[in-house]
Amino acid sequence: MYLRLNNLKKAFDEVPAVDGLSIDIEEGEMVSLLGPSGCGKTTTLKMVGGFIRPDAGRIILDRENVTELSPDKRPTATVFQSYALFPHMTVIQNVAYGLKFRGINKKTAQKAAEEMLDRVGLPTSQDKTIHQLSGGEQQRVALARALVIRPKVLLMDEPLSNLDAKLRIRMRSEIRKVQRDMAITAIYVTHDQEEALALSDRIAVMEKGIVAQIGTPYDIYSHPRTIFVADFIGRSNFVTMGDGRKAAVHPEDVSLSSDGGDFTGKITGRQFKGAMTTYSVRVGQSTMEADVLSRDDLRWNEGKSVHLKLNRDKLVYLD
């Protein structure tokens, strides 16, 4: 195992932020820590980076115990939410900054920084100031600065949260490409489930300082083990079946019918979303959602009574 987080604990003012967290990460793997605010994901990242010392537990990186090492002594690099670039330096100076503390001569550092800027798609921006860059370009500079020191683990703390939605989608693809091309081990913190699904080899869903579930994006989305995970990953309908068992089913696995189904309700809303149309259906005291291909949309009207059919193959029974 390349990186092992073993029973990490951290409390602030006697309130647990991380409470016995354990994760094993393979070399070259990207693992996202996903969860709501206050679940402990950023605290975990900061412990791995050495910015916070754990109250208990160990961090083993490439067979070395780095738990007590300061950030400058451990082989990690962090891309922060704010990018933390130096405004008085040029782009190339920012990228090369960390190399001078590693005994790299100026000529070699310059070449390494140029190569890394080329890798992140900014080969002609080396002499620009930070203020001349767009948000997406600043994010790339921050990524290049972290990668140029060739860390054993790259840590990213919601690095795309300051970008607009369209740019976030483009940048997450570029981050994933660079991470794969360099085969670098990475931990990515986010509260955005779509971002985690798109970027990760595995996702650790965190709840109140622990890992509620860890697995591949497909497993987490398709086979959530708890109501919390099912509710946090994607959109889920929660239903009680005839045998009394609670289950979750995604809206895309619910269809509308006029001739029988698993539940009966009344349409209370409709949202056209391009390829899909989402219907809200009142069933008893709760509301269920059904995603219907717009080309198959029968133009169900609000107030109309309908039957909902569940795809039983996609039904997930919950603990």
Stockholm file with secondary structure:
# STOCKHOLM 1.0

chainA/1-319         MYLRLNNLKKAFDEVPAVDGLSIDIEEGEMVSLLGPSGCGKTTTLKMVGGFIRPDAGRIILDRENVTELSPDKRPTATVFQSYALFPHMTVIQNVAYGLKFRGINKKTAQKAAEEMLDRVGLPTSQDKTIHQLSGGEQQRVALARALVIRPKVLLMDEPLSNLDAKLRIRMRSEIRKVQRDMAITAIYVTHDQEEALALSDRIAVMEKGIVAQIGTPYDIYSHPRTIFVADFIGRSNFVTMGDGRKAAVHPEDVSLSSDGGDFTGKITGRQFKGAMTTYSVRVGQSTMEADVLSRDDLRWNEGKSVHLKLNRDKLVYLD
#=GR chainA/1-319 SS CCEEEEEEEEEETTEEEEEEEEEEECTTCEEEEECCTTSSHHHHHHHHHTSSCCSEEEEEETTEECTTCCGGGSSEEEECTTCCCCTTSBHHHHHHGGGGGGTCCHHHHHHHHHHHHHHTTCTTCTTSBGGGSCHHHHHHHHHHHHHTTCCSEEEEESTTTTSCHHHHHHHHHHHHHHHHHHTCEEEEEESCHHHHHHHCSEEEEEETTEEEEEECHHHHHHCCCSHHHHHHSSCCEEEECTTSCEEEECGGGEEEESSCCSEEEEEEEEEECSSEEEEEEEETTEEEEEEEEGGGCCCCCTTCEEEEEECGGGCEECC
#=GC SS_cons         CCEEEEEEEEEETTEEEEEEEEEEECTTCEEEEECCTTSSHHHHHHHHHTSSCCSEEEEEETTEECTTCCGGGSSEEEECTTCCCCTTSBHHHHHHGGGGGGTCCHHHHHHHHHHHHHHTTCTTCTTSBGGGSCHHHHHHHHHHHHHTTCCSEEEEESTTTTSCHHHHHHHHHHHHHHHHHHTCEEEEEESCHHHHHHHCSEEEEEETTEEEEEECHHHHHHCCCSHHHHHHSSCCEEEECTTSCEEEECGGGEEEESSCCSEEEEEEEEEECSSEEEEEEEETTEEEEEEEEGGGCCCCCTTCEEEEEECGGGCEECC
//
